[in-house]
Amino acid sequence: MRTFLQTLGWLFLGLSFAVPVQAAGTWVATPYVPARVVFEFYLDNPQKIGSALYWVRSLMNPLQEAPYNYSPEEHKIVVVIHGTEIVTVAKRNEAKYQEAVGRMRYYADLGVKFKVCGQAAADFGYAVQDFQDFIEVVPNAITELAHWQQLGYALIVPQILDKTIDIESIR
């Protein structure tokens, strides 16, 4: 029995030395330039506007920090709104979407342009005067998106998912 246990111990000891050490990841500071981006917001629920705005923040914040240190004015960022989130920028809904409106106003003050599709606005029963003062109404969202892309802006379409699994259970 002792010989069996000794052999088993030597076997496990040998296996522990045979396992390769995994290399660690490497931090890379990609040489980013100021952003030229058009965001397409087409959300199925106006409550998701807050999550979509985090995508704007996630673009801007790293570029304003070291080693890039770009000022907000150096970026060219456009947000085209044409889904249910249109209701969040209607003046009559400001109290209901106060936090999102405040965040959009903050970004607008930093130079982000917010544009609403005129066709979608009409479908919701809104006219130009119904929107917040930082909103520009454009004829059509799809045409607007194509326009900015033709000018060299990168298109980002936030994917806002409903969380069904908590992070701790999948780590």
N, C-alpha and C positions, 0 to 999 in steps of 0.2 A: 504494500500500500504506500509506504514511504517513497519508494522509487517512482510510483505513478504520480504522486503529488509533486515530487521534485521535477519530474519531466514536464508536468503541466506548468509549473512555475517557470522553468527555463523557456518553455514555449511562449508563455505570455510576455516574459521579459524580452525575448527575441522579437516578438511582434511589436512591442512598444518602441523598439529602436528602428523598426522598419517603416513606421509611419512617417511620411515626409512632412516637414514643417511648411506650413502654408505662408506665402508672402503676404504682406499687408498691402492695402490700397495706397495709392499715391495721390497727394493733393496737387492739382494743376490749376494755375491761375491763367485761364484762357485769356488771350489779349482782346477783350471785348472792346467794341466801339460804341458810341452813343446809339441808343435804340431808334430804329425807324420801323414802327410796328403798327398794324391795324388789328384791333381785337374785334371779333364778331361775337356779340352777345345775342344768342337766340335760345332763350331758356324756356323750359316747360312749366316753370313755377316762378313767380316773381320773388318769392322768398329766397331763391338761389342767387339773387343779385349780389349779396354780401360775399358769397364764395367766389363768384366771378371777379369781383373787385380785388380779391386776394391775388389773382393772377396778375393784375396790373401792378400791385405792390411787389409781387415776387419778381417782376421784371425790373422795376425801378430801384428798389432798395439795394440790391447787391452792386448795381452800377454807381451808386452814390457813395459807396464805402470803399476803403482801401482794398486793392491797389488802384482802383479806377478813378474814384473821386470826381465823377461827372456831376455837374449841377443839373437839376431838373430841367432847366431851360435848354440844355443841350440835346434832350431827347425829342423825338417827333413821334407822338403817340396819339392814335385815334381810336375811339371806341364806337362801333356801329351797333345800335340797339334796334332789334326788330322782332323780339319775341314777347312773351307775356310780361317781361320785365319793363315794358313800356309804361305800365301803370305806376312804376316807382318814381318816374320823373314828371308825372302830371302834378301840377301845383295842388290840385284838390286832394291828393293822396299824401301830401308831405308829412302830416302827423303820423300816418301809418308806417311810412318808410323813412322816418327821420334820420336814422343812423346811416342808411345807405345814401340818402341825399347829402348828408354832411360829408361823407367820404368822397362822393363824386365831386362835390363843390371844392373840397380840398385838392383833389387831383386836377380839377379844372384850373384852379388858381396856380398850379404848378406847370400848366401848359397843355394838359391832356385835353383833347377835343372830344366832346360827346355829341354824337349825331344820331338822330332818330329817323327811321324810315317813314316818309310821308304817307306811303300807301298803307303800311301797317297802322300808323297813327289814325288814319281815316277809318280803318276797319274797327278800331277801338272807340271811334266817335270823338277823337281829339282833333283840334286845330292848333296851329302854331302857338297862339296865345295861351294855350292850356298848359304849356311846359315851363319848367324852371328856366331861369334866365341864362344858365350856362349850356342849354341845349340848343343845337342847330338842327333844324328839320331839313332833310334832304329828300329828293324825289323818290329814291328807291334804294333799299339796303344792298341788294345784289350788285347794282350798278356802282354804288359807292365803294363796295369792297373791291370790285374789279379796278376801279379808278386808282385807289391807293396802292394796290398791288402792281399796277402798271407803272407807278412812280417809284417802284423799288421797295415798298414797305413789305415786311414779312407779315404773313397772316397767322394769327394765333386764335384758335377757337377753344375757349375753356370748356373742359369736360367736367361737369358738376354732377357727381354721382351721389346717390343715396347710400350712406354707409349702412351696411348690414352686418359687418364683422368688425369687432373692436381690434385695435392694433395689438393689444396684449395677447389675444388668443391666437394670433398668427405669427408672432415673432419666433 
